[in-house]
Amino acid sequence: MRLDAVWYGRHPLSIVLAPLACLYGGIMRLRRVLYRAGFFKCTRVPVPVIVVGNLSVGGTGKTPIVIYLIELLRSSGKKPGVISRGYRGQATRWPQRVTAESDPVLVGDEPVLIAQRGGCPVVVDPNRVRAAHALLADYDCDVIISDDGLQHYALARDVEIAVVDGVRRHGNGRCLPAGPLREPLSRLQEVDLLLINGGGAADECVFDLVGDEVCALDGGAAPRSLTALRGHTVHAVAGIGRPARFFEHLRRQHLQLIEHPFADHHDYSAGDLRFDDGLPVLMTEKDAVKYRRYARPEHAYVPVSARFDEGCAASVAALLRRELQMD
């Protein structure tokens, strides 16, 4: 929260840190130039690679886009697989093959979520090239989606898709540590497609995250509609990049919220979400992946999916057809 005040507000500390941000941005520009010039090794694997990433630190909605692309590719006859860094995964050996039953403590929460929702092969490794080779060695995949790999230039890519939070955008526009940017803002001019998560302009490719089901975390009841909780008070839990996005989603369904924001990728303990007041506890699907082991009857999650308007959906499909030579 303190970083948010610096990066997304008018905090004076951002000005103090601006020289460091300029140095960091210059180093990142030079790094990209050296990769493109061949001074650093860039490995190309035998199948096309789609990178889905962002410029800002924190969540922008990449995971729903990865799942959307999995479904789109599969509907076109492709056999996609996903590689990821496995952020905060504590495994001692890499690469790791991820399934819907994998322990998120070992391999990270988002890869497990992708394996559950996407139903495709997933491999995690801080070394993306090694992850890609492991994926192709173990699974019959003809296209790779690299989750959050925009700055990992050691792996050559055929398509770059950047995702931007439509509300917070790029904060103060500065690079780390003065702002939230991993690379200078000019980097976005080089990607193949820029996707805006809500709040975009008419000439932007905008998507929304939609979901109106409540799923019991312990699997003991069938999914029900969020409208069944309209007017009710619930505990709302979100350990994502911008918890307010999830809270806003629930408020649009006319729920009364007791908010519980946690840090992105929060490592939950059993007591974190036990409120013992009889009220429903609704969390994001990413939180559910980690809290499932502690599930009680009052715990539930709200899965969301990326929804594009017809024009933007056509733009995504056209890009993949052109770059991957899909029918």
VEXDREN-2710 file (C-alpha; in Angstrom, 1 decimal):
% VEXDREN-2710
k/r/px/py/pz
1/MET/0.0/0.0/0.0
2/ARG/2.9/2.4/0.7
3/LEU/4.4/1.6/-2.7
4/ASP/1.0/2.4/-4.3
5/ALA/1.1/5.8/-2.7
6/VAL/4.5/6.5/-4.2
7/TRP/3.9/4.9/-7.6
8/TYR/0.3/5.9/-8.3
9/GLY/0.0/9.2/-6.4
10/ARG/2.0/12.4/-6.1
11/HIS/4.3/11.3/-3.4
12/PRO/7.5/13.4/-3.0
13/LEU/9.6/10.2/-2.6
14/SER/9.0/9.5/-6.3
15/ILE/10.9/12.7/-7.2
16/VAL/13.7/11.8/-4.9
17/LEU/14.1/8.4/-6.5
18/ALA/13.8/9.7/-10.1
19/PRO/17.5/9.6/-10.8
20/LEU/17.6/5.9/-9.9
21/ALA/14.6/5.4/-12.1
22/CYS/16.4/7.0/-15.0
23/LEU/19.5/4.8/-14.4
24/TYR/17.3/1.7/-14.2
25/GLY/15.4/2.6/-17.4
26/GLY/18.7/3.2/-19.2
27/ILE/20.0/-0.2/-18.2
28/MET/16.8/-1.9/-19.3
29/ARG/17.0/-0.2/-22.7
30/LEU/20.7/-1.2/-23.1
31/ARG/19.8/-4.8/-22.1
32/ARG/17.2/-5.0/-24.8
33/VAL/19.5/-3.5/-27.4
34/LEU/22.2/-6.1/-26.5
35/TYR/19.8/-9.0/-26.9
36/ARG/18.6/-7.7/-30.2
37/ALA/22.2/-7.2/-31.4
38/GLY/23.2/-10.7/-30.5
39/PHE/25.5/-9.9/-27.6
40/PHE/23.3/-11.9/-25.3
41/LYS/22.1/-15.3/-26.3
42/CYS/18.4/-15.6/-27.4
43/THR/17.1/-19.1/-27.9
44/ARG/14.4/-20.0/-30.4
45/VAL/12.5/-23.2/-29.8
46/PRO/10.9/-25.3/-32.6
47/VAL/7.3/-24.0/-32.0
48/PRO/5.8/-20.5/-32.0
49/VAL/6.0/-18.6/-28.6
50/ILE/3.3/-16.1/-27.5
51/VAL/4.4/-13.9/-24.6
52/VAL/1.8/-12.4/-22.3
53/GLY/3.2/-9.8/-20.0
54/ASN/3.0/-6.3/-18.6
55/LEU/5.2/-3.3/-18.0
56/SER/4.0/-2.6/-14.5
57/VAL/4.8/-4.4/-11.3
58/GLY/1.7/-6.1/-9.9
59/GLY/-1.4/-7.6/-11.4
60/THR/-3.0/-6.4/-14.6
61/GLY/-5.2/-9.4/-15.5
62/LYS/-2.7/-11.5/-17.4
63/THR/-3.9/-14.9/-16.1
64/PRO/-7.4/-14.6/-17.6
65/ILE/-5.8/-13.6/-20.9
66/VAL/-3.6/-16.6/-20.8
67/ILE/-6.7/-18.8/-20.2
68/TYR/-8.5/-17.0/-23.0
69/LEU/-5.7/-17.7/-25.4
70/ILE/-5.5/-21.3/-24.5
71/GLU/-9.2/-21.7/-25.3
72/LEU/-8.9/-19.7/-28.5
73/LEU/-5.9/-21.7/-29.7
74/ARG/-7.5/-25.0/-28.9
75/SER/-10.7/-24.1/-30.7
76/SER/-8.5/-23.5/-33.8
77/GLY/-7.0/-27.0/-33.6
78/LYS/-3.8/-26.0/-31.8
79/LYS/-2.2/-27.8/-28.9
80/PRO/-1.0/-25.1/-26.5
81/GLY/1.2/-25.4/-23.5
82/VAL/2.1/-22.8/-20.9
83/ILE/5.4/-21.9/-19.3
84/SER/5.8/-19.6/-16.3
85/ARG/8.4/-18.4/-13.8
86/GLY/6.4/-20.0/-10.9
87/TYR/6.7/-16.7/-8.9
88/ARG/7.3/-17.4/-5.2
89/GLY/7.3/-21.1/-5.8
90/GLN/9.6/-22.8/-3.2
91/ALA/10.5/-25.9/-5.2
92/THR/14.2/-26.9/-4.8
93/ARG/14.4/-28.5/-8.2
94/TRP/13.5/-27.0/-11.6
95/PRO/11.7/-27.4/-14.0
96/GLN/8.4/-28.4/-12.4
97/ARG/5.4/-29.9/-14.2
98/VAL/2.2/-28.4/-12.9
99/THR/-1.2/-30.1/-12.7
100/ALA/-4.5/-29.0/-11.2
101/GLU/-3.4/-30.9/-8.0
102/SER/0.0/-29.3/-7.7
103/ASP/1.0/-27.6/-4.5
104/PRO/1.0/-23.8/-5.1
105/VAL/3.6/-23.4/-2.3
106/LEU/6.0/-25.3/-4.5
107/VAL/5.1/-24.0/-8.0
108/GLY/3.3/-20.7/-7.5
109/ASP/-0.4/-19.9/-7.4
110/GLU/-1.0/-18.7/-11.0
111/PRO/0.4/-21.8/-12.7
112/VAL/-1.9/-24.0/-10.7
113/LEU/-4.8/-21.8/-11.6
114/ILE/-3.9/-22.0/-15.3
115/ALA/-3.6/-25.8/-15.1
116/GLN/-7.0/-26.0/-13.4
117/ARG/-8.9/-23.7/-15.8
118/GLY/-6.9/-24.1/-19.0
119/GLY/-6.6/-27.9/-18.8
120/CYS/-3.3/-27.8/-20.8
121/PRO/0.3/-28.7/-20.0
122/VAL/2.1/-26.2/-17.7
123/VAL/5.8/-26.2/-16.8
124/VAL/7.4/-23.7/-14.4
125/ASP/11.0/-22.7/-14.1
126/PRO/12.8/-19.4/-13.4
127/ASN/14.8/-20.2/-16.6
128/ARG/12.1/-19.8/-19.4
129/VAL/14.3/-21.5/-22.0
130/ARG/14.7/-24.5/-19.9
131/ALA/11.0/-24.5/-19.1
132/ALA/10.2/-24.4/-22.9
133/HIS/12.5/-27.3/-23.6
134/ALA/11.0/-29.3/-20.8
135/LEU/7.4/-28.6/-22.0
136/LEU/8.2/-29.8/-25.5
137/ALA/10.1/-32.8/-24.3
138/ASP/7.3/-34.1/-22.1
139/TYR/4.1/-32.9/-24.0
140/ASP/2.8/-32.8/-27.5
141/CYS/2.5/-29.0/-27.9
142/ASP/2.7/-27.0/-31.1
143/VAL/2.5/-23.5/-29.5
144/ILE/3.8/-22.1/-26.2
145/ILE/2.3/-19.3/-24.1
146/SER/4.8/-17.7/-21.8
147/ASP/3.0/-16.2/-18.9
148/ASP/4.5/-12.9/-17.7
149/GLY/7.6/-13.2/-19.9
150/LEU/7.8/-9.8/-21.6
151/GLN/11.2/-9.0/-20.1
152/HIS/12.7/-12.5/-20.4
153/TYR/14.5/-11.9/-23.7
154/ALA/16.6/-15.1/-23.5
155/LEU/13.6/-16.9/-25.1
156/ALA/12.7/-15.7/-28.6
157/ARG/9.1/-14.9/-29.2
158/ASP/6.8/-14.7/-32.2
159/VAL/4.0/-12.7/-30.6
160/GLU/4.1/-10.1/-27.7
161/ILE/0.9/-9.2/-25.9
162/ALA/1.0/-6.6/-23.1
163/VAL/-1.8/-6.2/-20.6
164/VAL/-2.5/-2.8/-18.9
165/ASP/-4.8/-2.1/-16.0
166/GLY/-7.2/0.4/-17.5
167/VAL/-7.8/2.2/-14.2
168/ARG/-4.3/2.6/-12.7
169/ARG/-2.5/2.6/-16.2
170/HIS/1.2/3.3/-15.7
171/GLY/1.1/5.2/-12.4
172/ASN/3.5/8.1/-12.4
173/GLY/5.1/6.8/-15.6
174/ARG/8.5/6.3/-14.0
175/CYS/10.6/3.1/-13.9
176/LEU/11.5/1.3/-10.7
177/PRO/12.1/2.3/-7.9
178/ALA/10.4/5.6/-8.4
179/GLY/7.5/4.1/-10.3
180/PRO/5.9/0.8/-11.2
181/LEU/7.5/0.3/-14.6
182/ARG/9.9/-2.6/-15.3
183/GLU/10.9/-0.9/-18.6
184/PRO/10.4/2.5/-20.1
185/LEU/7.0/3.3/-21.4
186/SER/8.2/3.4/-25.0
187/ARG/8.5/-0.4/-24.8
188/LEU/4.8/-0.7/-25.4
189/GLN/5.2/0.7/-28.9
190/GLU/7.0/-2.5/-29.9
191/VAL/4.5/-5.1/-28.7
192/ASP/2.1/-6.7/-31.2
193/LEU/-1.0/-6.1/-29.2
194/LEU/-1.9/-3.9/-26.2
195/LEU/-4.9/-5.1/-24.1
196/ILE/-6.6/-2.8/-21.6
197/ASN/-8.3/-4.4/-18.6
198/GLY/-11.4/-2.1/-18.2
199/GLY/-11.7/1.6/-18.5
200/GLY/-10.2/1.9/-22.0
201/ALA/-10.8/4.5/-24.7
202/ALA/-12.8/3.9/-27.9
203/ASP/-9.7/3.2/-30.0
204/GLU/-8.2/0.7/-27.5
205/CYS/-8.6/-3.0/-27.3
206/VAL/-10.5/-3.4/-24.1
207/PHE/-11.5/-6.5/-22.1
208/ASP/-13.5/-6.9/-18.9
209/LEU/-13.4/-9.6/-16.3
210/VAL/-16.8/-11.2/-15.9
211/GLY/-18.1/-13.9/-13.6
212/ASP/-21.4/-14.4/-11.8
213/GLU/-21.0/-17.8/-10.2
214/VAL/-20.1/-18.6/-6.6
215/CYS/-18.3/-21.9/-6.2
216/ALA/-17.9/-23.7/-2.9
217/LEU/-14.3/-24.0/-2.0
218/ASP/-14.7/-27.5/-0.4
219/GLY/-16.7/-28.7/-3.4
220/GLY/-19.6/-29.6/-1.2
221/ALA/-22.3/-27.6/-3.1
222/ALA/-23.1/-26.9/-6.7
223/PRO/-22.2/-23.5/-8.0
224/ARG/-24.8/-20.8/-7.5
225/SER/-25.4/-17.3/-8.9
226/LEU/-24.0/-14.2/-7.3
227/THR/-27.4/-12.8/-7.5
228/ALA/-28.5/-15.2/-4.7
229/LEU/-26.3/-13.1/-2.4
230/ARG/-27.7/-9.7/-3.5
231/GLY/-28.2/-7.4/-0.5
232/HIS/-26.3/-9.8/1.8
233/THR/-23.2/-9.0/3.8
234/VAL/-20.1/-11.0/2.9
235/HIS/-16.4/-11.1/3.7
236/ALA/-14.6/-10.3/0.5
237/VAL/-11.0/-11.5/0.2
238/ALA/-8.5/-10.6/-2.5
239/GLY/-4.8/-11.2/-2.5
240/ILE/-4.2/-9.9/-6.0
241/GLY/-2.3/-7.0/-7.6
242/ARG/-5.3/-4.6/-7.1
243/PRO/-7.8/-6.0/-4.6
244/ALA/-10.2/-3.1/-5.3
245/ARG/-10.9/-4.6/-8.7
246/PHE/-12.4/-7.7/-7.1
247/PHE/-14.3/-5.7/-4.5
248/GLU/-15.8/-3.5/-7.3
249/HIS/-16.9/-6.6/-9.1
250/LEU/-18.9/-7.8/-6.1
251/ARG/-20.4/-4.4/-5.4
252/ARG/-21.7/-4.3/-8.9
253/GLN/-23.7/-7.3/-7.9
254/HIS/-25.2/-5.3/-5.0
255/LEU/-23.3/-7.2/-2.2
256/GLN/-22.5/-5.5/1.1
257/LEU/-18.7/-6.1/1.7
258/ILE/-16.4/-6.5/4.6
259/GLU/-13.2/-6.0/2.8
260/HIS/-10.0/-8.0/3.4
261/PRO/-7.3/-7.0/1.0
262/PHE/-4.0/-9.0/1.1
263/ALA/-0.7/-8.5/-0.7
264/ASP/-0.5/-10.1/-4.1
265/HIS/0.5/-13.8/-3.9
266/HIS/-0.2/-13.8/-0.1
267/ASP/0.8/-17.0/1.6
268/TYR/-2.4/-17.8/3.6
269/SER/-2.5/-19.6/6.9
270/ALA/-5.6/-21.4/8.2
271/GLY/-6.6/-18.5/10.5
272/ASP/-6.5/-15.8/7.9
273/LEU/-10.0/-16.3/6.7
274/ARG/-11.8/-17.7/9.7
275/PHE/-14.1/-15.0/10.9
276/ASP/-16.5/-17.2/12.9
277/ASP/-19.5/-15.0/12.4
278/GLY/-21.5/-17.2/10.0
279/LEU/-21.2/-14.8/7.0
280/PRO/-20.1/-16.1/3.6
281/VAL/-16.5/-15.6/2.6
282/LEU/-15.9/-14.9/-1.1
283/MET/-12.4/-14.9/-2.5
284/THR/-10.8/-14.7/-5.9
285/GLU/-10.0/-17.9/-7.8
286/LYS/-6.2/-17.3/-7.3
287/ASP/-6.8/-17.1/-3.5
288/ALA/-8.9/-20.2/-3.6
289/VAL/-5.9/-22.2/-5.1
290/LYS/-3.9/-21.5/-2.0
291/TYR/-6.7/-21.7/0.6
292/ARG/-8.4/-24.8/-0.6
293/ARG/-6.5/-27.0/2.0
294/TYR/-8.2/-25.0/4.8
295/ALA/-11.7/-24.9/3.2
296/ARG/-14.8/-24.7/5.4
297/PRO/-18.4/-24.6/4.3
298/GLU/-18.6/-20.8/4.3
299/HIS/-15.6/-20.4/2.0
300/ALA/-16.3/-19.8/-1.7
301/TYR/-14.6/-18.3/-4.7
302/VAL/-15.8/-16.3/-7.8
303/PRO/-14.1/-17.3/-11.0
304/VAL/-13.8/-14.7/-13.7
305/SER/-13.1/-14.8/-17.4
306/ALA/-11.9/-12.3/-20.0
307/ARG/-14.6/-10.9/-22.2
308/PHE/-13.9/-8.8/-25.4
309/ASP/-16.2/-7.0/-27.6
310/GLU/-16.6/-8.4/-31.1
311/GLY/-14.0/-6.0/-32.7
312/CYS/-11.3/-6.7/-30.1
313/ALA/-11.9/-10.4/-30.2
314/ALA/-11.5/-10.3/-33.9
315/SER/-8.2/-8.4/-33.5
316/VAL/-6.8/-11.0/-31.2
317/ALA/-7.8/-13.9/-33.5
318/ALA/-6.4/-12.1/-36.6
319/LEU/-3.1/-11.5/-34.9
320/LEU/-2.7/-15.2/-34.0
321/ARG/-3.8/-16.3/-37.5
322/ARG/-1.2/-14.0/-39.1
323/GLU/1.7/-14.7/-36.8
324/LEU/1.1/-18.4/-36.2
325/GLN/-0.2/-19.1/-39.7
326/MET/-3.4/-20.6/-38.3
327/ASP/-6.3/-21.5/-40.6
END
